[in-house]
Amino acid sequence: MQKLVLLRHGESVFNQENRFTGWTDVDLSEEGYAQAKRAGQLLAKHGYTFDAGFTSVLKRSIKTLHIVLDELDHLWIPVTKSWRLNERFYGALQGLNKQETIAKYGEEQVHKWRRDPNDHPPAITKDDDRYPGKDVRYKNLTGRELPLTENLSETMERVLPFWGEVIVHAMRENKQVIICAHGNSLRALIKYIDLLSDEEVTDLEIPTATPWVYELDEELNRIRHYYLE
């Protein structure tokens, strides 16, 4: 049996302000830093050790993993950062207050934008300041890889190749792995591992900075999962 730990980043400034975040590179809130520290302490209490870490290229995820590894005295392990683990790109919703958006478009529509695997939020245009093609960290991405908007199914399309080609490779070398990412990139991964339907994944809530542990068999199939307490 092998264990895999998934961790959503701690509360961000936009989480605190109830804003859509997406690829906007906001920092952790004060509470988010504290949550990350508590997550690291919880993993240490249960005796977890890691050989490799994986995270996105967004600071709220990078910093959460850094704090966790510091609590475990594991800052020395290799950490791979990839845009493929970024949060879902929320298009023109990024930066908007969620409650104000509900007041404008209706709760049902906003819920579909947030959770329906096949529904797209309103797109931005390439002249928008939020377009990732203007960010140096995405300079090597192709035009097709640079989103204007993104649904959960498209998030899965970029997460799963990284899972299959990079993370699974590490796990097959018997490395103990922690993945620190975002609500929707983790939701995409959980949908795949747990074989969830579109309806089931719509209702899946992933709290901030709460370790989600998978126990996997020799073929890396799920035995069970649970939140660490």
N, C-alpha and C positions, 0 to 999 in steps of 0.2 A: 504493500500500500504506500502511496505517495500523497503528500499534502500540498495543496496550492492555496495561497492566501491572496484574495482580492480585497482591495481597499479603495474606497472612494475618498478623494481628498477632503480635508477639513473644510469647515464653513468658509466661503470666500466673502469678500466685501459685497459682491453682487448678490450672493445668497442672502446675506444680511439685509440688503436693500430690496429683496424680492424682485430682482431683475433677471431677464434672460441673459445668459453669459456666452455660451457657445465657445468660439475661439478667442474671444476678448481676453487678454492676458492680465486679469486682475489678481491681486494678492489675496492671501488668507486674511480673514478678520482676526481680531485678537482672540476671539473664541475658537476660530479655526486652528490657530497655533496651539491653543490649549488642548483641543480635541486630538490633534496629531500626536502631541506628547502623551496623552492618555492612551492612545492606541498603541504606541510603542511600549509603554509600561505594561499594558495588558498582554501583549505578545511576549514580553520578557518574563512576566509572571508565569505564563504557561510554557516557558522553555523553548520558544521558537527560535530557530536559527535559519539563516538564508545564505545561499551561495551566489544568487543573482537577483537583481531587481530590474523591473521594467516600468517605465512611466512615459507620459506624454512630453511635449515640448512646452507645456504651459506651466507657469511658475507655481500655481496653487497645488498642482500635483507633484511637481519636482520638490517643492519645499516640504510637503507632507511626508514624502518618502524619506527625505533627508533627516527630518526630525525623528521619524520612526527608527531609522537605522542608527541614529545617534543614541537613542535610548537603549538600543540593543548592543551598542559598541560594535556596530557593523558598517561603519562608514567606509571601510576599506573594500567592501565587495564591489564588483563591477555593476554599474547601472547603465542600462541602455535606454535612451530617450528616442521616441518615434512619434511623428505627427499622426501616425495611424492609430495611436491611443488617445488622440485629442477628443474632447467633448464633441457631440454632434454640432454641426454648423447651423446655427439658428437663423441665418439670413438676416432679413430686415428687422427681425424681432430682437436682435442682440442689443443690449443696453436698455431695452424698454422695461418699464415696471409691469409685472405680470397682472396685478389687479387692474391697472389702468387699461391694459390690453384686453382683459376680459370685459371691462365696461364698454369698450369700443366695438369689439367683434363678437361678444357673447361667449359664455362659459363653454358651450359645446364645441364651438370652432377652435377655441384656444386649447381645449383638452385634446382635440384631434391633432392639432399642430404639435403638441408636446409628446403625445403617446402613440398615435396611430403609426404603425411601421411604414405605411405607404403614403402618408400625407405630408406634403411639403409646406413649411412656413413660407411667407412671402420672400421672394428672392431679392438680393441686392444687385446692383450693376457694378461693372468693373471700375467705374469712376468713384465708387463709394470708398470712403476712408477705411471701412471695415473689410474691404476685399483683401484676402490673404496674399494675393499676388504682389502686394506692395510691401510685404513683410520679408525681411532678409532670411528668416529661418525657413521659409518655404520656397527659396529661390530655385531649388532643384526639382520642384514638382512640375509635372506637365499641366497644360491647360485643362485637361480632363480631370486631373486630380485636385485642382483648385476650385472649391465649391462656391456657388452663389447662394445656395440653400441646400439642405440635406435632410432626408428622412432617416428613420432608424434602419431600414433595409440597406440604404446606401452606406450608413455608418458600418454596418456589418460587413459590407463588401470590402472596406478598407482595413477593418480590424482583423478579420479572419485570416487573410494571408500572413499577417505578422504573427498571429497566434500559431498557425501551422508551420511556418518556415523558420521562425526564430524561437518563440517561447517553448513550443513542443520539443524542438531540437535540444534545448537546454535541459528540459525535464527528462528526456530520454537518456541524457548523460547523468541522471540521478542527482541533478542539482535541485536544491530546495529554492523555490521561486516565490517572490512576492510581486504582484502587479498593483501599482498605485495609479489609478486613472480617474475617470469621471462617470457621472450617473449613466449616461447613454452609451459610452464605449464599453462600460462594464455590463450594462443591460444587454448589449449586443452579444457579448461573450457568454453571458449566462443563458441567453436564449439558445445559443448554439450548444453549449455543454449539456443543458437540461432538456433540450428538445422541446422548448416551449412553443405553444401556438401563438399567433398574433394576438389573440384575445388574452392569453395568460401574461404575455410580456407587457401588455398595456397596463396591467394592474400591479406590476412589479415595482415596489418602492425600495430604494437603496439609500439608507441613511449615511450621513457623512461620517468618515473616520471610524467606521465600525468594521473590524476584520470579518470577512466572509470566508470561511474555510471549506475547501473541497477535499474530500478523501477520494482518491482515484485508484483504480486497479492497475495492473501491470501494462494494460493497453491504454491507460489514461482515460478510461471510461468512469463516469461518476458512480461512486458507491453511495455517498450521501454528502450533504452540505449543511452548514449551520453557522450562525453568528457566534463569535467568540465572546464569552461573558466573563 
